[in-house]
Amino acid sequence: MMEENKELSFEEYLKKLDELLKKLDDKNIALEESVKCYTEALDYSKKCYEILNNQEKLIVSKMTDMGLVDFKVEQ
């Protein structure tokens, strides 16, 4: 279950996402459990995307500040 109070690292979210996907691969998983795992996996996937997006913005910002890049981040 997704931990609301503790912010995990990208790697920790990715590991939890991988664990959920392995559960979903089990052909004997109950429907209710599969929906729960799927929903939780979507949450972890969203967090991974947010972390990657924020880090990309940070890198582009740093590179732009240093004059190393002349492009804009896609929104």
N, C-alpha and C positions, 0 to 999 in steps of 0.2 A: 504494500500500500504506500502511496506517495506520502513522504514526510513533509508536512506543512511548515513546521517550525525550524527546520534545519536546511540551509542551502547546501546542496551537494556540489562537488566539482563536476566538470564536464565528463571526466573519466568515470566517476561514480554513477552519473546518470546513464552513461553509455553501457556500463556493466549491468545495471538494473534493467535497462531496455533489452539487452541481450538475453538476460534470464527470463524475462517475460515472453520474448519471442520463442525461446526454447519450449516454454510451457504451452504456447499456442500451437507449436508443431506436434504436440502429443495428440494423437487421434482419439484418445480415450477421455479427453477433457470434457467436462460437462458444459452445457451451453451457458449457464449462468457464470461459471468460472471463466470461460473464454471471453465473454463480454466484459467482465471485470478486468481481465488481463489486457484486453484490447484497449479499453478506455484508459487504463493506467499507462500503457505503452504510448498512447497518443500524448498523454501529459508529459512523459519523459522525453519523447521526441520533440515536443514543443520547447521544452527547457533547453535541450541540446541545440536546437536551432537558434534560440534567443542568445545563448552563450556565444555560439559561433558568430552570429551577426554582430554582437557587441564587440567581440574581439577584432573582427574585420574592420569595423568602424574605427576602433582605436589605432590599429596598424595604419590604415589609410590616412587618418588624421596626423599621426606622427610623421609618416612619409611626406605628406603634403607640407607640413610645417617645416620640414627640412629641405623642401624643394626637390625631392626625389621622384615625385609623381606629378603628372599633369592630367589627371582624370578625376571624374566625380563618382562617388559611390552611388550605385543604383538603389533607389528607394522602393 
